[in-house]
């Protein structure tokens, strides 16, 4: 009975490790797609309302953070400051 419990625990550990790796790969792929914004020229970035510096800032965040959401917040704050001037 104890051996069965240990075997089940090991199996669950392996599953959780697999899930963790799969989640990390998914986050890495999303970030890789996000980083393609850096392939755009500055005019194109300006057309979508962001600067290269903002994209670079967001792309340097840890993978667990949503770079797209951070980019939106940073660019909205910048545009709000520009409107106040």
N, CA, C and O atoms as a GROMACS GRO file, in nm:
protein
  340
    1UNK      N    1   0.082  -0.119   0.000
    1UNK     CA    2   0.000   0.000   0.000
    1UNK      C    3   0.087   0.127   0.000
    1UNK      O    4   0.060   0.221  -0.074
    2UNK      N    5   0.190   0.126   0.084
    2UNK     CA    6   0.279   0.242   0.090
    2UNK      C    7   0.354   0.258  -0.042
    2UNK      O    8   0.372   0.370  -0.090
    3UNK      N    9   0.397   0.147  -0.100
    3UNK     CA   10   0.467   0.153  -0.227
    3UNK      C   11   0.377   0.212  -0.335
    3UNK      O   12   0.424   0.288  -0.421
    4UNK      N   13   0.249   0.180  -0.331
    4UNK     CA   14   0.154   0.232  -0.429
    4UNK      C   15   0.139   0.384  -0.411
    4UNK      O   16   0.135   0.458  -0.508
    5UNK      N   17   0.131   0.428  -0.285
    5UNK     CA   18   0.120   0.572  -0.258
    5UNK      C   19   0.244   0.646  -0.308
    5UNK      O   20   0.232   0.755  -0.365
    6UNK      N   21   0.360   0.589  -0.286
    6UNK     CA   22   0.484   0.652  -0.332
    6UNK      C   23   0.486   0.659  -0.484
    6UNK      O   24   0.525   0.761  -0.541
    7UNK      N   25   0.445   0.550  -0.549
    7UNK     CA   26   0.443   0.548  -0.695
    7UNK      C   27   0.346   0.654  -0.748
    7UNK      O   28   0.377   0.724  -0.845
    8UNK      N   29   0.230   0.666  -0.685
    8UNK     CA   30   0.133   0.768  -0.727
    8UNK      C   31   0.190   0.908  -0.707
    8UNK      O   32   0.174   0.994  -0.794
    9UNK      N   33   0.256   0.931  -0.595
    9UNK     CA   34   0.314   1.062  -0.567
    9UNK      C   35   0.420   1.096  -0.671
    9UNK      O   36   0.428   1.209  -0.717
   10UNK      N   37   0.502   0.998  -0.707
   10UNK     CA   38   0.605   1.022  -0.809
   10UNK      C   39   0.541   1.055  -0.943
   10UNK      O   40   0.587   1.144  -1.014
   11UNK      N   41   0.435   0.983  -0.976
   11UNK     CA   42   0.365   1.010  -1.101
   11UNK      C   43   0.306   1.149  -1.104
   11UNK      O   44   0.312   1.219  -1.205
   12UNK      N   45   0.249   1.190  -0.991
   12UNK     CA   46   0.192   1.324  -0.983
   12UNK      C   47   0.301   1.429  -0.994
   12UNK      O   48   0.281   1.533  -1.056
   13UNK      N   49   0.416   1.402  -0.935
   13UNK     CA   50   0.528   1.496  -0.943
   13UNK      C   51   0.573   1.510  -1.087
   13UNK      O   52   0.601   1.621  -1.134
   14UNK      N   53   0.581   1.397  -1.157
   14UNK     CA   54   0.621   1.402  -1.297
   14UNK      C   55   0.520   1.481  -1.380
   14UNK      O   56   0.558   1.561  -1.466
   15UNK      N   57   0.392   1.457  -1.354
   15UNK     CA   58   0.288   1.530  -1.426
   15UNK      C   59   0.298   1.680  -1.399
   15UNK      O   60   0.284   1.761  -1.490
   16UNK      N   61   0.320   1.715  -1.273
   16UNK     CA   62   0.329   1.856  -1.240
   16UNK      C   63   0.453   1.919  -1.303
   16UNK      O   64   0.450   2.035  -1.344
   17UNK      N   65   0.563   1.844  -1.312
   17UNK     CA   66   0.684   1.894  -1.378
   17UNK      C   67   0.656   1.912  -1.527
   17UNK      O   68   0.697   2.013  -1.586
   18UNK      N   69   0.587   1.815  -1.588
   18UNK     CA   70   0.554   1.828  -1.730
   18UNK      C   71   0.465   1.949  -1.754
   18UNK      O   72   0.485   2.023  -1.850
   19UNK      N   73   0.367   1.969  -1.667
   19UNK     CA   74   0.278   2.084  -1.681
   19UNK      C   75   0.355   2.215  -1.665
   19UNK      O   76   0.328   2.312  -1.736
   20UNK      N   77   0.450   2.217  -1.572
   20UNK     CA   78   0.530   2.337  -1.552
   20UNK      C   79   0.616   2.369  -1.673
   20UNK      O   80   0.628   2.485  -1.714
   21UNK      N   81   0.674   2.266  -1.730
   21UNK     CA   82   0.757   2.286  -1.849
   21UNK      C   83   0.670   2.332  -1.966
   21UNK      O   84   0.708   2.422  -2.041
   22UNK      N   85   0.554   2.270  -1.981
   22UNK     CA   86   0.463   2.309  -2.090
   22UNK      C   87   0.419   2.454  -2.073
   22UNK      O   88   0.409   2.528  -2.171
   23UNK      N   89   0.392   2.494  -1.950
   23UNK     CA   90   0.351   2.633  -1.924
   23UNK      C   91   0.465   2.729  -1.957
   23UNK      O   92   0.442   2.834  -2.016
   24UNK      N   93   0.588   2.693  -1.919
   24UNK     CA   94   0.703   2.779  -1.948
   24UNK      C   95   0.723   2.792  -2.100
   24UNK      O   96   0.751   2.901  -2.150
   25UNK      N   97   0.708   2.682  -2.171
   25UNK     CA   98   0.724   2.686  -2.317
   25UNK      C   99   0.617   2.776  -2.379
   25UNK      O  100   0.646   2.853  -2.471
   26UNK      N  101   0.494   2.767  -2.330
   26UNK     CA  102   0.386   2.852  -2.382
   26UNK      C  103   0.417   2.999  -2.358
   26UNK      O  104   0.396   3.082  -2.446
   27UNK      N  105   0.467   3.032  -2.238
   27UNK     CA  106   0.503   3.171  -2.207
   27UNK      C  107   0.618   3.218  -2.296
   27UNK      O  108   0.618   3.331  -2.344
   28UNK      N  109   0.716   3.131  -2.317
   28UNK     CA  110   0.830   3.166  -2.401
   28UNK      C  111   0.785   3.193  -2.544
   28UNK      O  112   0.832   3.287  -2.608
   29UNK      N  113   0.694   3.110  -2.595
   29UNK     CA  114   0.644   3.131  -2.731
   29UNK      C  115   0.568   3.262  -2.744
   29UNK      O  116   0.582   3.333  -2.843
   30UNK      N  117   0.488   3.294  -2.643
   30UNK     CA  118   0.415   3.422  -2.645
   30UNK      C  119   0.512   3.538  -2.646
   30UNK      O  120   0.494   3.635  -2.720
   31UNK      N  121   0.615   3.530  -2.564
   31UNK     CA  122   0.714   3.639  -2.558
   31UNK      C  123   0.789   3.649  -2.690
   31UNK      O  124   0.818   3.760  -2.737
   32UNK      N  125   0.821   3.536  -2.749
   32UNK     CA  126   0.891   3.538  -2.879
   32UNK      C  127   0.804   3.607  -2.983
   32UNK      O  128   0.855   3.684  -3.064
   33UNK      N  129   0.674   3.581  -2.982
   33UNK     CA  130   0.583   3.649  -3.074
   33UNK      C  131   0.577   3.798  -3.044
   33UNK      O  132   0.580   3.880  -3.136
   34UNK      N  133   0.569   3.832  -2.916
   34UNK     CA  134   0.567   3.973  -2.875
   34UNK      C  135   0.692   4.044  -2.925
   34UNK      O  136   0.684   4.157  -2.975
   35UNK      N  137   0.806   3.980  -2.912
   35UNK     CA  138   0.934   4.042  -2.950
   35UNK      C  139   0.944   4.071  -3.099
   35UNK      O  140   1.032   4.145  -3.142
   36UNK      N  141   0.855   4.013  -3.178
   36UNK     CA  142   0.855   4.044  -3.322
   36UNK      C  143   0.818   4.189  -3.347
   36UNK      O  144   0.841   4.240  -3.456
   37UNK      N  145   0.759   4.255  -3.248
   37UNK     CA  146   0.734   4.399  -3.261
   37UNK      C  147   0.863   4.475  -3.285
   37UNK      O  148   0.864   4.579  -3.350
   38UNK      N  149   0.972   4.422  -3.232
   38UNK     CA  150   1.101   4.489  -3.249
   38UNK      C  151   1.150   4.484  -3.393
   38UNK      O  152   1.242   4.558  -3.430
   39UNK      N  153   1.090   4.399  -3.475
   39UNK     CA  154   1.125   4.394  -3.617
   39UNK      C  155   1.063   4.509  -3.696
   39UNK      O  156   1.105   4.538  -3.808
   40UNK      N  157   0.963   4.574  -3.637
   40UNK     CA  158   0.896   4.686  -3.705
   40UNK      C  159   0.982   4.811  -3.697
   40UNK      O  160   1.059   4.829  -3.602
   41UNK      N  161   0.969   4.898  -3.797
   41UNK     CA  162   1.043   5.024  -3.790
   41UNK      C  163   0.968   5.121  -3.697
   41UNK      O  164   0.853   5.097  -3.660
   42UNK      N  165   1.035   5.230  -3.662
   42UNK     CA  166   0.979   5.323  -3.564
   42UNK      C  167   0.848   5.387  -3.612
   42UNK      O  168   0.760   5.415  -3.530
   43UNK      N  169   0.836   5.409  -3.741
   43UNK     CA  170   0.712   5.466  -3.794
   43UNK      C  171   0.593   5.372  -3.772
   43UNK      O  172   0.484   5.414  -3.735
   44UNK      N  173   0.617   5.244  -3.797
   44UNK     CA  174   0.511   5.145  -3.777
   44UNK      C  175   0.474   5.134  -3.629
   44UNK      O  176   0.356   5.122  -3.596
   45UNK      N  177   0.573   5.137  -3.542
   45UNK     CA  178   0.544   5.133  -3.399
   45UNK      C  179   0.463   5.256  -3.358
   45UNK      O  180   0.370   5.245  -3.279
   46UNK      N  181   0.500   5.372  -3.413
   46UNK     CA  182   0.426   5.493  -3.384
   46UNK      C  183   0.281   5.483  -3.431
   46UNK      O  184   0.189   5.533  -3.366
   47UNK      N  185   0.260   5.417  -3.545
   47UNK     CA  186   0.125   5.398  -3.596
   47UNK      C  187   0.038   5.316  -3.500
   47UNK      O  188  -0.083   5.338  -3.492
   48UNK      N  189   0.099   5.224  -3.428
   48UNK     CA  190   0.019   5.147  -3.332
   48UNK      C  191   0.023   5.207  -3.192
   48UNK      O  192  -0.034   5.152  -3.098
   49UNK      N  193   0.092   5.320  -3.178
   49UNK     CA  194   0.087   5.396  -3.053
   49UNK      C  195   0.189   5.360  -2.948
   49UNK      O  196   0.168   5.387  -2.830
   50UNK      N  197   0.299   5.298  -2.989
   50UNK     CA  198   0.403   5.262  -2.893
   50UNK      C  199   0.539   5.309  -2.945
   50UNK      O  200   0.555   5.338  -3.064
   51UNK      N  201   0.635   5.316  -2.855
   51UNK     CA  202   0.771   5.352  -2.895
   51UNK      C  203   0.860   5.228  -2.882
   51UNK      O  204   0.826   5.131  -2.814
   52UNK      N  205   0.973   5.233  -2.949
   52UNK     CA  206   1.068   5.122  -2.942
   52UNK      C  207   1.115   5.102  -2.797
   52UNK      O  208   1.130   4.988  -2.752
   53UNK      N  209   1.137   5.210  -2.725
   53UNK     CA  210   1.181   5.200  -2.586
   53UNK      C  211   1.076   5.127  -2.500
   53UNK      O  212   1.111   5.050  -2.412
   54UNK      N  213   0.949   5.153  -2.527
   54UNK     CA  214   0.842   5.086  -2.451
   54UNK      C  215   0.839   4.937  -2.482
   54UNK      O  216   0.819   4.855  -2.393
   55UNK      N  217   0.857   4.903  -2.608
   55UNK     CA  218   0.859   4.762  -2.646
   55UNK      C  219   0.980   4.693  -2.584
   55UNK      O  220   0.969   4.581  -2.534
   56UNK      N  221   1.095   4.759  -2.587
   56UNK     CA  222   1.215   4.702  -2.526
   56UNK      C  223   1.196   4.680  -2.376
   56UNK      O  224   1.237   4.578  -2.321
   57UNK      N  225   1.133   4.778  -2.310
   57UNK     CA  226   1.106   4.765  -2.167
   57UNK      C  227   1.020   4.642  -2.141
   57UNK      O  228   1.053   4.560  -2.055
   58UNK      N  229   0.910   4.629  -2.214
   58UNK     CA  230   0.817   4.518  -2.193
   58UNK      C  231   0.881   4.384  -2.229
   58UNK      O  232   0.853   4.283  -2.164
   59UNK      N  233   0.965   4.382  -2.331
   59UNK     CA  234   1.026   4.255  -2.371
   59UNK      C  235   1.129   4.207  -2.270
   59UNK      O  236   1.163   4.089  -2.268
   60UNK      N  237   1.179   4.297  -2.186
   60UNK     CA  238   1.277   4.259  -2.085
   60UNK      C  239   1.217   4.211  -1.954
   60UNK      O  240   1.290   4.175  -1.862
   61UNK      N  241   1.085   4.210  -1.945
   61UNK     CA  242   1.018   4.166  -1.823
   61UNK      C  243   1.029   4.014  -1.808
   61UNK      O  244   1.050   3.944  -1.907
   62UNK      N  245   1.015   3.964  -1.686
   62UNK     CA  246   1.014   3.818  -1.668
   62UNK      C  247   0.902   3.754  -1.750
   62UNK      O  248   0.798   3.817  -1.773
   63UNK      N  249   0.923   3.631  -1.792
   63UNK     CA  250   0.824   3.564  -1.876
   63UNK      C  251   0.687   3.553  -1.807
   63UNK      O  252   0.584   3.554  -1.875
   64UNK      N  253   0.686   3.545  -1.677
   64UNK     CA  254   0.559   3.530  -1.606
   64UNK      C  255   0.473   3.655  -1.614
   64UNK      O  256   0.353   3.650  -1.588
   65UNK      N  257   0.534   3.768  -1.650
   65UNK     CA  258   0.457   3.892  -1.663
   65UNK      C  259   0.405   3.906  -1.806
   65UNK      O  260   0.473   3.866  -1.901
   66UNK      N  261   0.287   3.961  -1.820
   66UNK     CA  262   0.225   3.980  -1.951
   66UNK      C  263   0.285   4.104  -2.016
   66UNK      O  264   0.251   4.217  -1.980
   67UNK      N  265   0.374   4.084  -2.113
   67UNK     CA  266   0.445   4.195  -2.177
   67UNK      C  267   0.348   4.284  -2.255
   67UNK      O  268   0.364   4.406  -2.257
   68UNK      N  269   0.249   4.225  -2.319
   68UNK     CA  270   0.152   4.304  -2.395
   68UNK      C  271   0.072   4.397  -2.306
   68UNK      O  272   0.048   4.512  -2.342
   69UNK      N  273   0.031   4.347  -2.192
   69UNK     CA  274  -0.044   4.429  -2.098
   69UNK      C  275   0.043   4.541  -2.042
   69UNK      O  276  -0.002   4.655  -2.029
   70UNK      N  277   0.167   4.509  -2.009
   70UNK     CA  278   0.259   4.612  -1.959
   70UNK      C  279   0.286   4.716  -2.065
   70UNK      O  280   0.292   4.836  -2.034
   71UNK      N  281   0.302   4.674  -2.190
   71UNK     CA  282   0.323   4.769  -2.300
   71UNK      C  283   0.204   4.864  -2.311
   71UNK      O  284   0.223   4.984  -2.330
   72UNK      N  285   0.085   4.811  -2.299
   72UNK     CA  286  -0.034   4.895  -2.307
   72UNK      C  287  -0.035   4.999  -2.194
   72UNK      O  288  -0.063   5.117  -2.217
   73UNK      N  289  -0.005   4.954  -2.072
   73UNK     CA  290  -0.007   5.048  -1.958
   73UNK      C  291   0.098   5.157  -1.974
   73UNK      O  292   0.070   5.274  -1.950
   74UNK      N  293   0.218   5.118  -2.014
   74UNK     CA  294   0.326   5.216  -2.028
   74UNK      C  295   0.292   5.317  -2.138
   74UNK      O  296   0.312   5.437  -2.120
   75UNK      N  297   0.242   5.269  -2.251
   75UNK     CA  298   0.212   5.362  -2.361
   75UNK      C  299   0.093   5.451  -2.326
   75UNK      O  300   0.090   5.567  -2.366
   76UNK      N  301  -0.005   5.398  -2.253
   76UNK     CA  302  -0.119   5.482  -2.212
   76UNK      C  303  -0.074   5.593  -2.118
   76UNK      O  304  -0.121   5.707  -2.129
   77UNK      N  305   0.016   5.561  -2.025
   77UNK     CA  306   0.067   5.664  -1.932
   77UNK      C  307   0.144   5.771  -2.009
   77UNK      O  308   0.130   5.890  -1.981
   78UNK      N  309   0.226   5.729  -2.106
   78UNK     CA  310   0.302   5.826  -2.185
   78UNK      C  311   0.208   5.917  -2.263
   78UNK      O  312   0.226   6.039  -2.265
   79UNK      N  313   0.109   5.860  -2.327
   79UNK     CA  314   0.016   5.941  -2.406
   79UNK      C  315  -0.066   6.035  -2.317
   79UNK      O  316  -0.097   6.146  -2.359
   80UNK      N  317  -0.100   5.993  -2.196
   80UNK     CA  318  -0.172   6.080  -2.103
   80UNK      C  319  -0.084   6.199  -2.064
   80UNK      O  320  -0.132   6.312  -2.055
   81UNK      N  321   0.046   6.172  -2.041
   81UNK     CA  322   0.138   6.283  -2.008
   81UNK      C  323   0.149   6.378  -2.126
   81UNK      O  324   0.153   6.500  -2.108
   82UNK      N  325   0.155   6.322  -2.248
   82UNK     CA  326   0.167   6.408  -2.366
   82UNK      C  327   0.042   6.494  -2.386
   82UNK      O  328   0.052   6.607  -2.433
   83UNK      N  329  -0.073   6.443  -2.354
   83UNK     CA  330  -0.197   6.521  -2.367
   83UNK      C  331  -0.204   6.636  -2.268
   83UNK      O  332  -0.263   6.740  -2.296
   84UNK      N  333  -0.143   6.617  -2.150
   84UNK     CA  334  -0.145   6.722  -2.048
   84UNK      C  335  -0.055   6.839  -2.084
   84UNK      O  336  -0.072   6.949  -2.030
   85UNK      N  337   0.038   6.819  -2.173
   85UNK     CA  338   0.132   6.927  -2.208
   85UNK      C  339   0.069   7.031  -2.292
   85UNK      O  340   0.134   7.128  -2.331
   0.00000   0.00000   0.00000
